[in-house]
Amino acid sequence: MTLIPLITLIVLITVLTCSGIVENKDKAEGGKSAEMSDKHVEKKKSENLDLSNISQSIKETIISGKSAYKKHRRSSSDQGDNTWAMNEMQEELKEISRVVQDTAMNIVKKDEIKTIVQEVVKNIMQTIKNEIKSEIVNDVKKELKSELESQIKKEIEENIKENQFITSKKQDEVVKEINKKISKGNDLAEKKFDGIEFDLTIIRKESKAQAEELIKLRKALSECEKKYHSVLNMANYNQQYSQKNNMKILDWPEKRDEVLRRDFCEIVHSKTGIQVNPRDILAIHRVPKGEKSRPGPRPVIAKFINSESRVAILKHRKTLKECFTLLDHLTPRNIELIKRLNSHPKIEKSWYFNTHVYAYDINGDRHRFDVADLDNLNDKLRGVRE
């Protein structure tokens, strides 16, 4: 606490201030007495002036006036000048009186000094009270804060100890419970494992039997596939063999009252010179168009009694192309096989001859294909290098 030296300093400053004010007041009173003496000098013109509280310039003026007055007094012939000097002195005295009055007005009175001192002391005491109050509050806060911190630390430590004790107990209980559950789980797992092992033995036996049965089924399936392919090839061969003496005619314009047998023989004779006996043609007719048929006249199927007449006419197919197009009458499966071969990247060319389909690969090797090869053309051409 540094308040005692501060209070002492403030009291000293107050005392000095009050003494200075009193001195100023005494000077003011001295000025008033000087004013009274000046008035007395003006009346009697014999008393001396108190010039201690007047400014140096005014003093010099008064002294110069006195000297002038003495000079004029010595010369009895200059009475007018004496009168003028007296007037000048009166004017200067009035100015001095006015200055003294202004100075007296600015001097502080005793009551005002007392009031000022009381206000200063009051403010000082209020400031001291506020500082003391703030210091006390800060000290109390610090003490309360330290007490609260120590109390909270103690409570936290006690809670930590209690929680550790409770946690250790709970951990023991949890460990015991977990061990119980683990033992029960082990027992159940052993029982289930025994059951699963038994089921596995049964499943293994069943899977073994099913595997053996599957092998048998695969063998039977492969045999069925072989039989299916052979049957399919045989059926396609029989159908193609039955159509061996047939000829397919495309792009032959249709007429209203046409006689196909007669017209066909006449066209072949006029273009190739081959004499075709109408009796050699067993049957000839137009085929109805299907949904996927190409536009144009309906195709014609001609069935010959023997293959000699058919082969002789097919040799001149280029000559007869002006009138119509001659083709072998192939089965739908053979047509599909030729299309697939022509679109395969490893096949150069394919054709039909004598109920079979043949093709050259890109290496120039010839292969024979059956309709059963439609599903495994890649396997059939696996050895062909691109």
DOLODREN-381903 format. One record per residue (C-alpha): residue number from 1; residue in one letter; x, y, z. Coordinates in nm, 3 decimals. Example, Ala and Ser with C-alpha at 12.3 -4.5 7.8 and 13.67 -1.06 7.14 Angstrom:
2
+-----+---+---------+---------+---------+
:   k : r :      xx :      yy :      zz :
+-----+---+---------+---------+---------+
:   1 : a :   1.230 :  -0.450 :   0.780 :
:   2 : s :   1.367 :  -0.106 :   0.714 :
+-----+---+---------+---------+---------+
//
This chain:
386
+-----+---+---------+---------+---------+
:   k : r :      xx :      yy :      zz :
+-----+---+---------+---------+---------+
:   1 : m :   0.000 :   0.000 :   0.000 :
:   2 : t :   0.154 :   0.330 :  -0.118 :
:   3 : l :  -0.133 :   0.555 :  -0.015 :
:   4 : i :   0.033 :   0.734 :   0.289 :
:   5 : p :   0.308 :   0.906 :   0.088 :
:   6 : l :   0.051 :   1.000 :  -0.175 :
:   7 : i :  -0.179 :   1.157 :   0.089 :
:   8 : t :   0.115 :   1.351 :   0.241 :
:   9 : l :   0.212 :   1.487 :  -0.101 :
:  10 : i :  -0.146 :   1.596 :  -0.176 :
:  11 : v :  -0.177 :   1.778 :   0.162 :
:  12 : l :   0.151 :   1.963 :   0.102 :
:  13 : i :   0.037 :   2.073 :  -0.244 :
:  14 : t :  -0.293 :   2.195 :  -0.095 :
:  15 : v :  -0.118 :   2.396 :   0.180 :
:  16 : l :   0.119 :   2.559 :  -0.069 :
:  17 : t :  -0.168 :   2.647 :  -0.296 :
:  18 : c :  -0.365 :   2.804 :  -0.011 :
:  19 : s :  -0.061 :   3.009 :   0.104 :
:  20 : g :  -0.009 :   3.139 :  -0.248 :
:  21 : i :  -0.371 :   3.240 :  -0.270 :
:  22 : v :  -0.350 :   3.423 :   0.066 :
:  23 : e :  -0.039 :   3.612 :  -0.048 :
:  24 : n :  -0.219 :   3.718 :  -0.361 :
:  25 : k :  -0.508 :   3.842 :  -0.151 :
:  26 : d :  -0.273 :   4.040 :   0.074 :
:  27 : k :  -0.122 :   4.199 :  -0.231 :
:  28 : a :  -0.468 :   4.288 :  -0.348 :
:  29 : e :  -0.547 :   4.452 :  -0.018 :
:  30 : g :  -0.215 :   4.639 :  -0.042 :
:  31 : g :  -0.325 :   4.759 :  -0.384 :
:  32 : k :  -0.649 :   4.887 :  -0.236 :
:  33 : s :  -0.457 :   5.080 :   0.029 :
:  34 : a :  -0.231 :   5.217 :  -0.246 :
:  35 : e :  -0.541 :   5.333 :  -0.429 :
:  36 : m :  -0.661 :   5.508 :  -0.115 :
:  37 : s :  -0.320 :   5.666 :  -0.071 :
:  38 : d :  -0.322 :   5.783 :  -0.435 :
:  39 : k :  -0.653 :   5.950 :  -0.373 :
:  40 : h :  -0.509 :   6.111 :  -0.062 :
:  41 : v :  -0.208 :   6.230 :  -0.267 :
:  42 : e :  -0.439 :   6.378 :  -0.525 :
:  43 : k :  -0.621 :   6.572 :  -0.254 :
:  44 : k :  -0.332 :   6.678 :  -0.043 :
:  45 : k :  -0.045 :   6.639 :  -0.299 :
:  46 : s :   0.196 :   6.591 :  -0.005 :
:  47 : e :   0.190 :   6.218 :   0.075 :
:  48 : n :   0.409 :   5.960 :  -0.091 :
:  49 : l :   0.269 :   5.685 :  -0.325 :
:  50 : d :   0.320 :   5.314 :  -0.256 :
:  51 : l :   0.453 :   5.187 :  -0.588 :
:  52 : s :   0.546 :   4.832 :  -0.480 :
:  53 : n :   0.253 :   4.657 :  -0.662 :
:  54 : i :   0.247 :   4.880 :  -0.976 :
:  55 : s :   0.416 :   4.798 :  -1.301 :
:  56 : q :   0.755 :   4.942 :  -1.391 :
:  57 : s :   0.616 :   5.153 :  -1.678 :
:  58 : i :   0.358 :   5.318 :  -1.451 :
:  59 : k :   0.629 :   5.384 :  -1.192 :
:  60 : e :   0.844 :   5.555 :  -1.453 :
:  61 : t :   0.549 :   5.767 :  -1.564 :
:  62 : i :   0.474 :   5.880 :  -1.204 :
:  63 : i :   0.839 :   5.965 :  -1.141 :
:  64 : s :   0.861 :   6.160 :  -1.465 :
:  65 : g :   0.538 :   6.344 :  -1.365 :
:  66 : k :   0.682 :   6.438 :  -1.028 :
:  67 : s :   0.997 :   6.572 :  -1.181 :
:  68 : a :   0.798 :   6.773 :  -1.428 :
:  69 : y :   0.580 :   6.901 :  -1.146 :
:  70 : k :   0.887 :   7.008 :  -0.946 :
:  71 : k :   1.031 :   7.192 :  -1.243 :
:  72 : h :   0.707 :   7.375 :  -1.303 :
:  73 : r :   0.677 :   7.460 :  -0.934 :
:  74 : r :   1.021 :   7.620 :  -0.938 :
:  75 : s :   0.927 :   7.846 :  -1.220 :
:  76 : s :   0.659 :   8.075 :  -1.089 :
:  77 : s :   0.605 :   8.221 :  -1.432 :
:  78 : d :   0.471 :   7.888 :  -1.575 :
:  79 : q :   0.143 :   7.834 :  -1.384 :
:  80 : g :  -0.032 :   7.701 :  -1.692 :
:  81 : d :   0.221 :   7.428 :  -1.728 :
:  82 : n :   0.165 :   7.324 :  -1.364 :
:  83 : t :  -0.201 :   7.288 :  -1.428 :
:  84 : w :  -0.133 :   7.066 :  -1.729 :
:  85 : a :   0.103 :   6.847 :  -1.522 :
:  86 : m :  -0.156 :   6.804 :  -1.252 :
:  87 : n :  -0.409 :   6.690 :  -1.507 :
:  88 : e :  -0.165 :   6.438 :  -1.646 :
:  89 : m :  -0.099 :   6.301 :  -1.298 :
:  90 : q :  -0.472 :   6.266 :  -1.232 :
:  91 : e :  -0.515 :   6.066 :  -1.557 :
:  92 : e :  -0.224 :   5.839 :  -1.466 :
:  93 : l :  -0.364 :   5.781 :  -1.118 :
:  94 : k :  -0.702 :   5.689 :  -1.264 :
:  95 : e :  -0.532 :   5.432 :  -1.494 :
:  96 : i :  -0.345 :   5.289 :  -1.193 :
:  97 : s :  -0.672 :   5.269 :  -0.999 :
:  98 : r :  -0.842 :   5.083 :  -1.287 :
:  99 : v :  -0.554 :   4.829 :  -1.310 :
: 100 : v :  -0.567 :   4.771 :  -0.933 :
: 101 : q :  -0.944 :   4.717 :  -0.947 :
: 102 : d :  -0.901 :   4.457 :  -1.227 :
: 103 : t :  -0.636 :   4.281 :  -1.023 :
: 104 : a :  -0.862 :   4.280 :  -0.715 :
: 105 : m :  -1.147 :   4.131 :  -0.920 :
: 106 : n :  -0.925 :   3.837 :  -1.024 :
: 107 : i :  -0.820 :   3.762 :  -0.662 :
: 108 : v :  -0.996 :   3.456 :  -0.513 :
: 109 : k :  -1.193 :   3.508 :  -0.191 :
: 110 : k :  -1.148 :   3.310 :   0.129 :
: 111 : d :  -1.484 :   3.129 :   0.095 :
: 112 : e :  -1.398 :   3.030 :  -0.259 :
: 113 : i :  -1.059 :   2.903 :  -0.142 :
: 114 : k :  -1.232 :   2.696 :   0.121 :
: 115 : t :  -1.475 :   2.554 :  -0.131 :
: 116 : i :  -1.193 :   2.470 :  -0.373 :
: 117 : v :  -0.992 :   2.304 :  -0.101 :
: 118 : q :  -1.295 :   2.100 :   0.009 :
: 119 : e :  -1.363 :   1.986 :  -0.351 :
: 120 : v :  -0.997 :   1.894 :  -0.402 :
: 121 : v :  -0.986 :   1.701 :  -0.074 :
: 122 : k :  -1.318 :   1.532 :  -0.159 :
: 123 : n :  -1.193 :   1.424 :  -0.501 :
: 124 : i :  -0.866 :   1.303 :  -0.352 :
: 125 : m :  -1.047 :   1.103 :  -0.085 :
: 126 : q :  -1.287 :   0.956 :  -0.345 :
: 127 : t :  -0.993 :   0.854 :  -0.563 :
: 128 : i :  -0.819 :   0.701 :  -0.259 :
: 129 : k :  -1.139 :   0.514 :  -0.168 :
: 130 : n :  -1.176 :   0.381 :  -0.522 :
: 131 : e :  -0.814 :   0.267 :  -0.533 :
: 132 : i :  -0.844 :   0.102 :  -0.191 :
: 133 : k :  -1.171 :  -0.061 :  -0.297 :
: 134 : s :  -1.022 :  -0.192 :  -0.625 :
: 135 : e :  -0.714 :  -0.324 :  -0.444 :
: 136 : i :  -0.930 :  -0.495 :  -0.181 :
: 137 : v :  -1.156 :  -0.644 :  -0.449 :
: 138 : n :  -0.856 :  -0.772 :  -0.644 :
: 139 : d :  -0.703 :  -0.923 :  -0.330 :
: 140 : v :  -1.035 :  -1.088 :  -0.241 :
: 141 : k :  -1.071 :  -1.221 :  -0.594 :
: 142 : k :  -0.722 :  -1.366 :  -0.590 :
: 143 : e :  -0.782 :  -1.531 :  -0.254 :
: 144 : l :  -1.121 :  -1.669 :  -0.363 :
: 145 : k :  -0.973 :  -1.793 :  -0.690 :
: 146 : s :  -0.688 :  -1.970 :  -0.514 :
: 147 : e :  -0.928 :  -2.125 :  -0.262 :
: 148 : l :  -1.165 :  -2.239 :  -0.538 :
: 149 : e :  -0.879 :  -2.386 :  -0.741 :
: 150 : s :  -0.747 :  -2.578 :  -0.445 :
: 151 : q :  -1.097 :  -2.702 :  -0.356 :
: 152 : i :  -1.169 :  -2.808 :  -0.715 :
: 153 : k :  -0.835 :  -2.988 :  -0.736 :
: 154 : k :  -0.914 :  -3.177 :  -0.419 :
: 155 : e :  -1.260 :  -3.274 :  -0.545 :
: 156 : i :  -1.119 :  -3.386 :  -0.881 :
: 157 : e :  -0.853 :  -3.596 :  -0.712 :
: 158 : e :  -1.113 :  -3.757 :  -0.486 :
: 159 : n :  -1.342 :  -3.824 :  -0.785 :
: 160 : i :  -1.052 :  -3.974 :  -0.981 :
: 161 : k :  -0.970 :  -4.205 :  -0.691 :
: 162 : e :  -1.336 :  -4.311 :  -0.657 :
: 163 : n :  -1.370 :  -4.363 :  -1.032 :
: 164 : q :  -1.051 :  -4.567 :  -1.042 :
: 165 : f :  -1.181 :  -4.786 :  -0.764 :
: 166 : i :  -1.522 :  -4.823 :  -0.932 :
: 167 : t :  -1.358 :  -4.882 :  -1.272 :
: 168 : s :  -1.135 :  -5.153 :  -1.134 :
: 169 : k :  -1.441 :  -5.324 :  -0.982 :
: 170 : k :  -1.636 :  -5.291 :  -1.305 :
: 171 : q :  -1.342 :  -5.423 :  -1.505 :
: 172 : d :  -1.326 :  -5.730 :  -1.286 :
: 173 : e :  -1.698 :  -5.785 :  -1.326 :
: 174 : v :  -1.682 :  -5.730 :  -1.702 :
: 175 : v :  -1.388 :  -5.969 :  -1.733 :
: 176 : k :  -1.576 :  -6.234 :  -1.536 :
: 177 : e :  -1.885 :  -6.186 :  -1.751 :
: 178 : i :  -1.679 :  -6.204 :  -2.069 :
: 179 : n :  -1.510 :  -6.521 :  -1.950 :
: 180 : k :  -1.850 :  -6.677 :  -1.878 :
: 181 : k :  -1.978 :  -6.583 :  -2.221 :
: 182 : i :  -1.659 :  -6.711 :  -2.382 :
: 183 : s :  -1.691 :  -7.044 :  -2.204 :
: 184 : k :  -2.056 :  -7.071 :  -2.307 :
: 185 : g :  -1.963 :  -6.973 :  -2.662 :
: 186 : n :  -1.688 :  -7.234 :  -2.668 :
: 187 : d :  -1.931 :  -7.502 :  -2.554 :
: 188 : l :  -2.184 :  -7.400 :  -2.815 :
: 189 : a :  -1.913 :  -7.377 :  -3.079 :
: 190 : e :  -1.791 :  -7.729 :  -2.995 :
: 191 : k :  -2.145 :  -7.862 :  -3.020 :
: 192 : k :  -2.207 :  -7.681 :  -3.344 :
: 193 : f :  -1.869 :  -7.787 :  -3.478 :
: 194 : d :  -1.953 :  -8.148 :  -3.407 :
: 195 : g :  -2.285 :  -8.102 :  -3.584 :
: 196 : i :  -2.120 :  -7.923 :  -3.873 :
: 197 : e :  -1.856 :  -8.192 :  -3.905 :
: 198 : f :  -2.129 :  -8.454 :  -3.913 :
: 199 : d :  -2.317 :  -8.255 :  -4.175 :
: 200 : l :  -1.995 :  -8.214 :  -4.373 :
: 201 : t :  -1.942 :  -8.587 :  -4.384 :
: 202 : i :  -2.295 :  -8.630 :  -4.515 :
: 203 : i :  -2.246 :  -8.348 :  -4.767 :
: 204 : r :  -1.918 :  -8.496 :  -4.881 :
: 205 : k :  -2.083 :  -8.832 :  -4.943 :
: 206 : e :  -2.370 :  -8.666 :  -5.126 :
: 207 : s :  -2.136 :  -8.442 :  -5.328 :
: 208 : k :  -1.926 :  -8.744 :  -5.421 :
: 209 : a :  -2.236 :  -8.927 :  -5.539 :
: 210 : q :  -2.353 :  -8.617 :  -5.724 :
: 211 : a :  -2.009 :  -8.576 :  -5.884 :
: 212 : e :  -2.018 :  -8.933 :  -6.005 :
: 213 : e :  -2.368 :  -8.881 :  -6.135 :
: 214 : l :  -2.259 :  -8.557 :  -6.301 :
: 215 : i :  -1.974 :  -8.737 :  -6.474 :
: 216 : k :  -2.220 :  -8.993 :  -6.600 :
: 217 : l :  -2.454 :  -8.717 :  -6.716 :
: 218 : r :  -2.170 :  -8.541 :  -6.895 :
: 219 : k :  -2.076 :  -8.858 :  -7.071 :
: 220 : a :  -2.437 :  -8.917 :  -7.164 :
: 221 : l :  -2.465 :  -8.556 :  -7.279 :
: 222 : s :  -2.157 :  -8.585 :  -7.495 :
: 223 : e :  -2.296 :  -8.904 :  -7.645 :
: 224 : c :  -2.628 :  -8.729 :  -7.698 :
: 225 : e :  -2.450 :  -8.439 :  -7.867 :
: 226 : k :  -2.265 :  -8.677 :  -8.093 :
: 227 : k :  -2.588 :  -8.856 :  -8.177 :
: 228 : y :  -2.763 :  -8.524 :  -8.226 :
: 229 : h :  -2.492 :  -8.404 :  -8.462 :
: 230 : s :  -2.496 :  -8.731 :  -8.651 :
: 231 : v :  -2.876 :  -8.724 :  -8.671 :
: 232 : l :  -2.868 :  -8.362 :  -8.778 :
: 233 : n :  -2.608 :  -8.433 :  -9.044 :
: 234 : m :  -2.803 :  -8.736 :  -9.160 :
: 235 : a :  -3.130 :  -8.543 :  -9.176 :
: 236 : n :  -2.964 :  -8.258 :  -9.362 :
: 237 : y :  -2.791 :  -8.505 :  -9.592 :
: 238 : n :  -3.116 :  -8.689 :  -9.665 :
: 239 : q :  -3.295 :  -8.362 :  -9.733 :
: 240 : q :  -3.013 :  -8.241 :  -9.955 :
: 241 : y :  -2.996 :  -8.578 : -10.131 :
: 242 : s :  -3.368 :  -8.563 : -10.202 :
: 243 : q :  -3.305 :  -8.221 : -10.357 :
: 244 : k :  -3.003 :  -8.342 : -10.551 :
: 245 : n :  -3.183 :  -8.328 : -10.889 :
: 246 : n :  -3.352 :  -7.995 : -10.807 :
: 247 : m :  -3.269 :  -7.656 : -10.951 :
: 248 : k :  -3.358 :  -7.314 : -10.809 :
: 249 : i :  -3.437 :  -7.041 : -11.059 :
: 250 : l :  -3.429 :  -6.675 : -10.949 :
: 251 : d :  -3.520 :  -6.345 : -11.117 :
: 252 : w :  -3.749 :  -6.511 : -11.374 :
: 253 : p :  -4.018 :  -6.256 : -11.461 :
: 254 : e :  -4.371 :  -6.371 : -11.393 :
: 255 : k :  -4.646 :  -6.378 : -11.658 :
: 256 : r :  -5.021 :  -6.413 : -11.616 :
: 257 : d :  -5.084 :  -6.733 : -11.815 :
: 258 : e :  -4.735 :  -6.876 : -11.809 :
: 259 : v :  -4.645 :  -7.241 : -11.872 :
: 260 : l :  -4.317 :  -7.284 : -11.684 :
: 261 : r :  -4.217 :  -7.625 : -11.828 :
: 262 : r :  -4.261 :  -7.517 : -12.191 :
: 263 : d :  -4.114 :  -7.170 : -12.142 :
: 264 : f :  -3.807 :  -7.310 : -11.958 :
: 265 : c :  -3.732 :  -7.560 : -12.234 :
: 266 : e :  -3.768 :  -7.296 : -12.505 :
: 267 : i :  -3.540 :  -7.045 : -12.327 :
: 268 : v :  -3.268 :  -7.307 : -12.262 :
: 269 : h :  -3.285 :  -7.428 : -12.625 :
: 270 : s :  -3.275 :  -7.074 : -12.770 :
: 271 : k :  -2.982 :  -6.960 : -12.550 :
: 272 : t :  -2.765 :  -7.275 : -12.522 :
: 273 : g :  -2.882 :  -7.503 : -12.806 :
: 274 : i :  -2.951 :  -7.784 : -12.558 :
: 275 : q :  -3.262 :  -7.978 : -12.643 :
: 276 : v :  -3.444 :  -8.037 : -12.313 :
: 277 : n :  -3.727 :  -8.288 : -12.322 :
: 278 : p :  -4.020 :  -8.162 : -12.116 :
: 279 : r :  -4.058 :  -8.515 : -11.986 :
: 280 : d :  -3.715 :  -8.484 : -11.818 :
: 281 : i :  -3.864 :  -8.222 : -11.587 :
: 282 : l :  -4.058 :  -8.410 : -11.322 :
: 283 : a :  -4.206 :  -8.095 : -11.162 :
: 284 : i :  -4.167 :  -7.719 : -11.190 :
: 285 : h :  -4.348 :  -7.450 : -10.984 :
: 286 : r :  -4.307 :  -7.117 : -10.813 :
: 287 : v :  -4.239 :  -7.097 : -10.439 :
: 288 : p :  -4.444 :  -6.860 : -10.221 :
: 289 : k :  -4.248 :  -6.569 : -10.078 :
: 290 : g :  -4.164 :  -6.558 :  -9.714 :
: 291 : e :  -4.123 :  -6.257 :  -9.481 :
: 292 : k :  -3.748 :  -6.242 :  -9.538 :
: 293 : s :  -3.760 :  -6.301 :  -9.914 :
: 294 : r :  -3.587 :  -6.053 : -10.138 :
: 295 : p :  -3.795 :  -5.830 : -10.364 :
: 296 : g :  -3.870 :  -5.937 : -10.720 :
: 297 : p :  -4.049 :  -6.229 : -10.885 :
: 298 : r :  -4.110 :  -6.546 : -10.689 :
: 299 : p :  -3.838 :  -6.813 : -10.722 :
: 300 : v :  -3.898 :  -7.132 : -10.925 :
: 301 : i :  -3.806 :  -7.488 : -10.823 :
: 302 : a :  -3.753 :  -7.740 : -11.103 :
: 303 : k :  -3.711 :  -8.113 : -11.027 :
: 304 : f :  -3.545 :  -8.326 : -11.296 :
: 305 : i :  -3.577 :  -8.701 : -11.342 :
: 306 : n :  -3.198 :  -8.747 : -11.343 :
: 307 : s :  -2.901 :  -8.530 : -11.268 :
: 308 : e :  -2.753 :  -8.542 : -11.620 :
: 309 : s :  -2.993 :  -8.291 : -11.773 :
: 310 : r :  -2.963 :  -8.069 : -11.461 :
: 311 : v :  -2.581 :  -8.067 : -11.471 :
: 312 : a :  -2.577 :  -7.994 : -11.845 :
: 313 : i :  -2.800 :  -7.691 : -11.795 :
: 314 : l :  -2.604 :  -7.563 : -11.490 :
: 315 : k :  -2.285 :  -7.557 : -11.696 :
: 316 : h :  -2.443 :  -7.278 : -11.905 :
: 317 : r :  -2.565 :  -7.070 : -11.610 :
: 318 : k :  -2.355 :  -6.773 : -11.719 :
: 319 : t :  -2.518 :  -6.776 : -12.063 :
: 320 : l :  -2.866 :  -6.802 : -11.912 :
: 321 : k :  -2.800 :  -6.522 : -11.661 :
: 322 : e :  -2.957 :  -6.277 : -11.908 :
: 323 : c :  -3.294 :  -6.447 : -11.853 :
: 324 : f :  -3.270 :  -6.582 : -11.498 :
: 325 : t :  -3.025 :  -6.705 : -11.234 :
: 326 : l :  -2.969 :  -7.080 : -11.183 :
: 327 : l :  -2.866 :  -7.219 : -10.842 :
: 328 : d :  -2.846 :  -7.550 : -10.660 :
: 329 : h :  -3.149 :  -7.614 : -10.442 :
: 330 : l :  -2.982 :  -7.617 : -10.097 :
: 331 : t :  -3.134 :  -7.692 :  -9.759 :
: 332 : p :  -3.180 :  -7.396 :  -9.515 :
: 333 : r :  -2.900 :  -7.533 :  -9.290 :
: 334 : n :  -2.654 :  -7.554 :  -9.580 :
: 335 : i :  -2.745 :  -7.197 :  -9.682 :
: 336 : e :  -2.682 :  -7.076 :  -9.324 :
: 337 : l :  -2.352 :  -7.267 :  -9.313 :
: 338 : i :  -2.228 :  -7.106 :  -9.635 :
: 339 : k :  -2.323 :  -6.758 :  -9.506 :
: 340 : r :  -2.138 :  -6.811 :  -9.181 :
: 341 : l :  -1.830 :  -6.939 :  -9.361 :
: 342 : n :  -1.822 :  -6.644 :  -9.601 :
: 343 : s :  -1.835 :  -6.400 :  -9.308 :
: 344 : h :  -1.564 :  -6.576 :  -9.104 :
: 345 : p :  -1.223 :  -6.395 :  -9.103 :
: 346 : k :  -1.027 :  -6.719 :  -9.156 :
: 347 : i :  -1.228 :  -6.833 :  -9.463 :
: 348 : e :  -1.137 :  -6.719 :  -9.813 :
: 349 : k :  -1.412 :  -6.894 : -10.016 :
: 350 : s :  -1.692 :  -7.151 :  -9.964 :
: 351 : w :  -1.913 :  -7.353 : -10.201 :
: 352 : y :  -2.151 :  -7.648 : -10.229 :
: 353 : f :  -2.083 :  -7.971 : -10.420 :
: 354 : n :  -2.258 :  -8.307 : -10.418 :
: 355 : t :  -2.455 :  -8.268 : -10.090 :
: 356 : h :  -2.155 :  -8.123 :  -9.899 :
: 357 : v :  -2.012 :  -7.778 :  -9.824 :
: 358 : y :  -1.646 :  -7.699 :  -9.880 :
: 359 : a :  -1.426 :  -7.395 :  -9.811 :
: 360 : y :  -1.072 :  -7.262 :  -9.855 :
: 361 : d :  -0.908 :  -7.094 :  -9.558 :
: 362 : i :  -0.678 :  -6.790 :  -9.582 :
: 363 : n :  -0.377 :  -7.021 :  -9.605 :
: 364 : g :  -0.521 :  -7.201 :  -9.912 :
: 365 : d :  -0.617 :  -7.526 :  -9.733 :
: 366 : r :  -0.951 :  -7.690 :  -9.818 :
: 367 : h :  -1.197 :  -7.804 :  -9.548 :
: 368 : r :  -1.527 :  -7.989 :  -9.555 :
: 369 : f :  -1.802 :  -7.873 :  -9.321 :
: 370 : d :  -2.123 :  -8.025 :  -9.193 :
: 371 : v :  -2.425 :  -7.849 :  -9.049 :
: 372 : a :  -2.317 :  -7.971 :  -8.703 :
: 373 : d :  -2.015 :  -7.739 :  -8.732 :
: 374 : l :  -2.234 :  -7.429 :  -8.716 :
: 375 : d :  -2.200 :  -7.417 :  -8.336 :
: 376 : n :  -1.823 :  -7.468 :  -8.325 :
: 377 : l :  -1.670 :  -7.306 :  -8.632 :
: 378 : n :  -1.393 :  -7.152 :  -8.420 :
: 379 : d :  -1.296 :  -7.492 :  -8.283 :
: 380 : k :  -1.300 :  -7.634 :  -8.633 :
: 381 : l :  -1.070 :  -7.351 :  -8.755 :
: 382 : r :  -0.851 :  -7.329 :  -8.447 :
: 383 : g :  -0.542 :  -7.458 :  -8.627 :
: 384 : v :  -0.569 :  -7.196 :  -8.901 :
: 385 : r :  -0.317 :  -6.913 :  -8.848 :
: 386 : e :  -0.414 :  -6.562 :  -8.951 :
+-----+---+---------+---------+---------+
//
